[in-house]
């Protein structure tokens, strides 16, 4: 806020704001983990998923207030694609690092997957 008040370059203001979010995201993650020990894993997971998308919700609120529906659509789409592709790509890279073939435990994979039966 100080950079914006002093009339700094908008790129510097954006970079400072983006860096300021990093510790906040870590704090929110630790808070929801601690909270899930009291409310249970289901509610804790719901809180984690909801609060993990707080930046998108905040941006969407301000953009909708200004009538920027396309910005909201782009923000949500970018968040979904970014999180999905980043998580998948990073796990493929790290999982395959130094291995010729990856293996997984079907029991553990089934526990975190959705059961339709």
C-alpha positions in Angstrom: 0.0 0.0 0.0 2.9 2.3 0.7 4.3 1.8 -2.8 1.0 2.6 -4.3 0.6 5.7 -2.1 4.1 7.0 -3.1 3.2 6.5 -6.7 5.6 3.7 -7.5 5.7 1.8 -10.7 2.6 -0.4 -10.9 4.8 -3.5 -11.7 6.6 -2.9 -8.4 3.3 -2.6 -6.5 2.1 -5.8 -8.1 5.3 -7.6 -7.3 5.2 -6.5 -3.6 1.6 -7.5 -3.3 2.3 -10.9 -4.8 5.2 -11.5 -2.4 3.1 -10.4 0.5 0.6 -13.1 -0.2 3.1 -16.0 0.1 3.4 -15.9 4.0 -0.3 -15.4 4.3 -1.0 -18.5 2.2 1.3 -20.5 4.4 -0.4 -19.2 7.5 -3.8 -20.1 6.1 -2.6 -23.6 5.3 -1.2 -24.3 8.7 -4.4 -22.8 10.3 -6.7 -25.1 8.4 -4.5 -28.1 9.3 -4.7 -27.3 13.0 -8.4 -26.6 12.7 -9.0 -30.0 11.0 -7.8 -31.8 14.1 -10.8 -30.3 16.0 -13.5 -30.4 13.3 -12.5 -33.6 11.5 -10.9 -34.4 8.2 -14.0 -33.8 6.0 -14.8 -30.3 7.3 -11.0 -29.6 7.5 -10.6 -30.6 3.8 -13.6 -28.4 2.9 -12.1 -25.4 4.7 -8.7 -26.0 3.2 -10.2 -26.2 -0.3 -12.3 -23.1 0.3 -9.6 -21.0 1.9 -6.9 -22.2 -0.5 -8.8 -20.3 -3.2 -9.1 -17.1 -1.2 -7.1 -15.0 -3.7 -9.4 -16.0 -6.5 -12.4 -15.3 -4.4 -11.1 -11.8 -3.5 -10.1 -11.0 -7.0 -13.5 -12.2 -8.3 -15.3 -10.0 -5.7 -13.5 -6.8 -6.7 -13.8 -7.6 -10.4 -17.5 -8.4 -10.2 -18.1 -5.1 -8.3 -16.5 -3.3 -11.2 -18.5 -5.3 -13.7 -15.5 -7.2 -15.1 -17.1 -10.6 -15.7 -14.5 -11.7 -18.2 -11.7 -11.1 -15.7 -13.6 -13.4 -13.2 -14.0 -16.1 -15.8 -10.3 -15.8 -16.8 -9.2 -15.9 -13.1 -11.2 -19.0 -12.3 -10.2 -20.8 -15.5 -6.5 -19.9 -15.0 -6.6 -21.0 -11.4 -8.1 -24.4 -12.3 -5.8 -25.0 -15.2 -2.7 -23.8 -13.4 -3.3 -25.8 -10.2 -4.2 -29.0 -12.2 -1.3 -28.7 -14.7 1.2 -27.5 -12.1 0.4 -30.3 -9.6 0.3 -33.0 -12.3 3.5 -31.8 -14.0 5.4 -31.3 -10.8 4.5 -34.8 -9.4 5.5 -36.4 -12.7 8.8 -34.6 -12.8 9.7 -35.3 -9.1 8.2 -38.8 -9.2 10.2 -39.8 -12.2 13.4 -38.2 -11.1 16.1 -40.9 -11.0 13.6 -43.7 -11.8 13.2 -45.7 -14.9 9.6 -46.6 -14.0 7.2 -45.2 -11.4 5.1 -47.4 -9.2 2.2 -46.6 -6.9 0.3 -48.3 -4.2 -3.3 -49.0 -5.4 -4.6 -49.1 -1.9 -3.4 -45.7 -1.0 -4.5 -44.3 -4.4 -8.0 -45.8 -3.8 -8.2 -44.2 -0.4 -7.8 -40.7 -1.8 -9.9 -41.3 -4.8 -13.7 -41.1 -5.1 -15.4 -44.4 -4.4 -18.5 -45.0 -6.6 -19.4 -48.4 -5.2 
